[in-house]
């Protein structure tokens, strides 16, 4: 069970921060990531962070988005800066658990970037 927050509407060039808090501790995951799905498109990976703190990003968001994990708050964040209209999508949090075959998904939070 993952609880997401932080979506909303913003003008191009603006910023938003998404948060994802799982019901179990982050240290029980191999990695946690953010995905997004725009209307009429497939879900795509935006950013991922491993339990060891290594992060990777889609080319389209490199230099603009930052994924981070706060173990004390058991929360993963996606800081999104210099947002563009093409960033408009529903953003989903994902947890890849160490001891489970299937990962968990959040309910999604909508981000709308107006030009």
Backbone as JSON, one array per atom type, in Angstrom:
{
  "sequence": "XXXXXXXXXXXXXXXXXXXXXXXXXXXXXXXXXXXXXXXXXXXXXXXXXXXXXXXXXXXXXXXXXXXXXXXXXXXXXXXXXXXXXXXXXXXXXXXXXXXXXXXXXXXXXXXXXXX",
  "N": [[0.85, -1.19, 0.0], [0.7, 2.07, -1.02], [0.92, 5.5, -0.45], [0.33, 8.41, -2.12], [1.05, 11.87, -2.75], [0.86, 15.38, -3.6], [0.46, 16.13, -6.25], [-0.89, 18.32, -8.83], [-1.89, 21.39, -10.43], [0.11, 23.4, -12.47], [1.93, 26.14, -13.88], [3.91, 26.19, -16.88], [7.38, 25.88, -16.35], [7.22, 25.98, -13.67], [7.25, 24.36, -10.37], [6.83, 21.24, -8.64], [6.42, 18.98, -5.91], [6.32, 15.62, -5.42], [5.17, 13.11, -3.16], [5.65, 9.92, -1.65], [4.56, 7.46, 0.44], [5.12, 4.37, 1.73], [3.37, 1.55, 3.2], [5.01, -0.15, 4.5], [8.43, -0.34, 5.62], [10.88, 1.48, 3.8], [13.34, 0.3, 3.55], [12.86, -2.32, 3.07], [12.65, -2.63, 0.42], [13.91, -3.26, -2.91], [14.12, -1.23, -4.67], [12.65, 1.98, -5.25], [10.34, 3.74, -7.25], [9.22, 6.27, -9.58], [6.67, 6.5, -11.91], [4.97, 7.49, -14.91], [1.94, 8.2, -16.67], [0.68, 9.41, -19.51], [-2.25, 10.73, -21.17], [-3.5, 8.42, -23.49], [-1.07, 7.21, -23.83], [1.58, 4.84, -23.05], [2.49, 3.66, -19.77], [5.4, 5.0, -18.31], [8.76, 4.85, -17.1], [9.96, 7.24, -14.85], [11.77, 7.99, -12.8], [14.03, 6.3, -10.61], [15.11, 4.97, -7.49], [17.52, 3.16, -5.76], [17.82, 0.86, -2.97], [20.3, 1.3, -2.02], [20.7, 3.91, -2.62], [21.27, 4.74, -5.18], [20.39, 6.49, -8.08], [18.36, 6.77, -11.03], [17.3, 8.21, -14.13], [14.76, 9.02, -16.54], [15.61, 10.1, -19.81], [14.22, 12.33, -20.6], [13.69, 13.81, -18.34], [15.99, 14.32, -17.01], [18.14, 16.38, -15.16], [16.11, 18.07, -14.48], [14.29, 16.82, -12.76], [14.38, 15.32, -9.5], [14.88, 12.48, -7.6], [14.46, 11.29, -4.31], [15.06, 9.77, -1.11], [13.82, 9.64, 2.14], [14.64, 8.07, 4.82], [14.03, 8.32, 7.52], [11.55, 9.5, 7.56], [10.31, 7.66, 6.1], [9.65, 8.02, 3.39], [9.47, 8.66, -0.08], [10.51, 11.03, -2.45], [9.71, 13.06, -5.29], [11.09, 15.6, -6.75], [10.17, 18.06, -8.9], [11.22, 20.25, -11.22], [11.2, 23.16, -13.37], [8.97, 22.51, -14.99], [7.28, 21.14, -17.83], [4.76, 21.33, -20.4], [4.58, 18.79, -21.56], [5.09, 17.14, -19.46], [2.76, 16.62, -18.28], [0.66, 14.31, -16.78], [-0.51, 11.29, -15.15], [1.03, 10.45, -12.23], [2.69, 7.72, -10.83], [3.65, 5.95, -7.95], [5.98, 3.39, -7.23], [6.9, 0.37, -5.62], [9.44, -1.92, -5.31], [9.58, -4.77, -3.8], [11.75, -6.6, -1.62], [11.13, -9.23, -0.83], [9.03, -10.13, -2.38], [7.23, -11.22, -5.28], [5.72, -9.58, -6.92], [5.53, -6.08, -7.5], [4.42, -3.09, -5.76], [1.89, -0.63, -6.33], [1.02, 2.84, -6.24], [-1.97, 4.87, -5.99], [-1.92, 6.85, -7.81], [-1.22, 10.21, -8.79], [-2.28, 13.24, -10.1], [-0.69, 15.36, -12.42], [-0.7, 18.45, -13.9], [0.46, 20.5, -16.36], [0.39, 23.66, -17.52], [0.67, 25.66, -20.47]],
  "CA": [[0.0, 0.0, 0.0], [1.51, 3.28, -1.16], [0.12, 6.72, -0.41], [0.98, 9.48, -2.86], [0.48, 13.2, -2.65], [1.67, 16.44, -4.16], [0.13, 16.52, -7.6], [-1.68, 19.53, -8.97], [-1.76, 22.13, -11.66], [1.15, 24.41, -12.39], [2.31, 26.7, -15.17], [5.22, 25.77, -17.39], [8.48, 26.51, -15.64], [6.99, 25.86, -12.23], [7.77, 23.19, -9.66], [5.98, 20.47, -7.75], [7.09, 17.87, -5.24], [5.46, 14.48, -5.13], [5.59, 12.29, -2.03], [5.13, 8.55, -1.63], [4.85, 6.8, 1.71], [4.62, 2.99, 1.74], [2.89, 1.07, 4.51], [6.13, -0.83, 5.13], [9.64, 0.48, 5.57], [11.56, 1.56, 2.5], [14.5, -0.6, 3.56], [12.42, -3.64, 2.61], [12.54, -2.61, -1.05], [15.11, -3.21, -3.76], [14.11, 0.11, -5.22], [11.36, 2.66, -5.38], [10.38, 4.57, -8.44], [8.07, 7.05, -10.05], [6.29, 6.29, -13.29], [3.89, 8.37, -15.3], [1.16, 7.8, -17.82], [-0.05, 10.5, -20.14], [-3.42, 10.25, -21.91], [-3.24, 7.75, -24.76], [0.3, 6.7, -23.89], [1.91, 3.8, -22.09], [3.16, 4.08, -18.55], [6.83, 5.03, -18.5], [9.57, 5.13, -15.93], [10.46, 8.62, -14.73], [12.97, 7.97, -11.97], [14.08, 5.2, -9.65], [16.2, 5.04, -6.52], [17.73, 1.86, -5.14], [17.99, 0.85, -1.51], [21.63, 1.84, -1.76], [20.73, 5.34, -2.89], [21.61, 5.05, -6.57], [19.2, 6.96, -8.8], [18.4, 6.83, -12.49], [16.23, 9.04, -14.65], [14.47, 9.05, -17.96], [16.34, 11.19, -20.46], [13.36, 13.51, -20.74], [13.58, 14.56, -17.09], [17.32, 14.53, -16.43], [18.48, 17.79, -14.94], [14.93, 18.8, -14.01], [13.65, 16.07, -11.68], [15.27, 14.67, -8.54], [14.25, 11.52, -6.71], [15.2, 11.15, -3.07], [14.4, 8.97, -0.08], [14.05, 10.03, 3.54], [14.33, 6.87, 5.59], [13.46, 8.69, 8.81], [10.13, 9.76, 7.31], [9.82, 6.55, 5.28], [8.99, 8.67, 2.26], [10.25, 8.93, -1.29], [10.05, 12.27, -3.07], [10.11, 13.41, -6.65], [11.1, 17.05, -6.94], [10.05, 18.34, -10.33], [11.46, 21.65, -11.52], [11.12, 23.55, -14.78], [7.98, 21.61, -15.6], [6.87, 21.41, -19.2], [3.43, 20.76, -20.7], [4.7, 17.36, -21.86], [5.17, 16.4, -18.19], [1.39, 16.36, -17.83], [0.4, 12.87, -16.7], [-0.75, 10.75, -13.81], [2.29, 9.92, -11.72], [2.49, 6.58, -9.94], [4.77, 5.47, -7.15], [6.15, 1.94, -7.29], [7.85, -0.22, -4.67], [9.9, -3.26, -5.67], [9.89, -5.36, -2.52], [12.79, -7.64, -1.6], [10.63, -10.58, -0.58], [7.79, -10.38, -3.11], [7.37, -11.32, -6.73], [5.08, -8.43, -7.55], [5.73, -4.79, -6.86], [3.22, -2.38, -5.36], [1.65, 0.65, -7.0], [0.13, 3.79, -5.61], [-3.22, 5.14, -6.71], [-1.63, 7.86, -8.83], [-1.5, 11.61, -8.51], [-2.3, 13.91, -11.41], [0.1, 16.58, -12.62], [-1.09, 19.16, -15.12], [1.33, 21.65, -16.61], [-0.2, 24.5, -18.56], [1.65, 26.47, -21.21]],
  "C": [[0.88, 1.24, 0.0], [0.58, 4.48, -1.19], [0.9, 7.85, -1.07], [0.28, 10.81, -2.6], [1.38, 14.17, -3.39], [1.36, 16.84, -5.58], [-0.69, 17.8, -7.63], [-1.47, 20.16, -10.32], [-0.75, 23.25, -11.48], [1.44, 24.94, -13.79], [3.68, 26.19, -15.59], [6.32, 26.58, -16.71], [8.37, 26.4, -14.13], [7.52, 24.55, -11.66], [6.67, 22.53, -8.83], [6.85, 19.4, -7.08], [6.07, 16.79, -4.91], [6.05, 13.69, -3.97], [4.93, 10.92, -2.12], [5.55, 7.88, -0.33], [4.27, 5.39, 1.68], [4.19, 2.59, 3.15], [3.96, 0.28, 5.24], [7.4, -0.02, 4.89], [10.33, 0.37, 4.22], [12.72, 0.58, 2.42], [14.14, -2.02, 3.14], [12.26, -3.7, 1.09], [13.91, -2.72, -1.7], [15.26, -1.8, -4.33], [12.71, 0.68, -5.14], [11.45, 3.62, -6.54], [9.11, 5.34, -8.68], [7.89, 6.77, -11.54], [5.21, 7.3, -13.63], [3.19, 7.83, -16.54], [0.35, 8.98, -18.31], [-1.24, 9.92, -20.91], [-3.04, 9.64, -23.25], [-1.85, 7.16, -24.9], [0.51, 5.6, -22.86], [2.58, 4.39, -20.86], [4.67, 3.99, -18.78], [7.54, 5.35, -17.19], [10.07, 6.57, -15.98], [11.78, 8.63, -13.97], [12.88, 6.82, -10.99], [15.27, 5.41, -8.73], [16.31, 3.69, -5.84], [17.86, 1.99, -3.63], [19.35, 1.44, -1.13], [21.77, 3.31, -2.11], [21.13, 5.73, -4.3], [20.33, 5.42, -7.33], [19.44, 6.96, -10.3], [17.16, 7.56, -12.98], [15.98, 8.79, -16.13], [15.19, 10.25, -18.57], [15.52, 12.48, -20.49], [13.28, 14.36, -19.48], [14.93, 14.84, -16.44], [17.62, 16.02, -16.32], [17.31, 18.62, -14.43], [14.28, 18.14, -12.8], [14.71, 15.45, -10.78], [14.46, 13.74, -7.66], [15.12, 11.37, -5.47], [14.37, 10.32, -2.09], [14.8, 9.47, 1.29], [13.64, 8.84, 4.4], [13.67, 7.2, 6.93], [11.95, 8.94, 8.68], [9.48, 8.65, 6.5], [9.07, 7.06, 4.05], [9.98, 8.85, 1.11], [9.64, 10.15, -1.98], [10.48, 12.33, -4.53], [9.97, 14.92, -6.77], [11.14, 17.34, -8.42], [10.17, 19.84, -10.55], [11.37, 21.91, -13.02], [10.15, 22.65, -15.54], [7.56, 22.1, -16.97], [5.48, 20.81, -19.45], [3.49, 19.25, -20.98], [4.92, 16.5, -20.61], [3.78, 16.09, -17.64], [1.08, 14.86, -17.91], [-0.1, 12.54, -15.3], [0.55, 10.07, -13.38], [2.0, 8.84, -10.67], [3.78, 6.24, -9.21], [4.8, 3.94, -7.22], [7.18, 1.49, -6.29], [8.16, -1.64, -5.1], [10.41, -3.92, -4.39], [10.9, -6.5, -2.63], [12.19, -9.03, -1.61], [9.33, -10.89, -1.32], [8.04, -10.43, -4.61], [6.85, -10.06, -7.41], [5.34, -7.16, -6.77], [4.38, -4.16, -6.53], [3.13, -1.05, -6.08], [0.76, 1.54, -6.16], [-1.07, 4.05, -6.49], [-3.04, 6.17, -7.82], [-2.01, 9.25, -8.37], [-1.32, 12.39, -9.82], [-1.49, 15.18, -11.39], [-0.32, 17.18, -13.95], [-0.22, 20.4, -15.25], [0.75, 22.43, -17.79], [0.87, 25.38, -19.21], [1.35, 27.95, -21.09]]
}
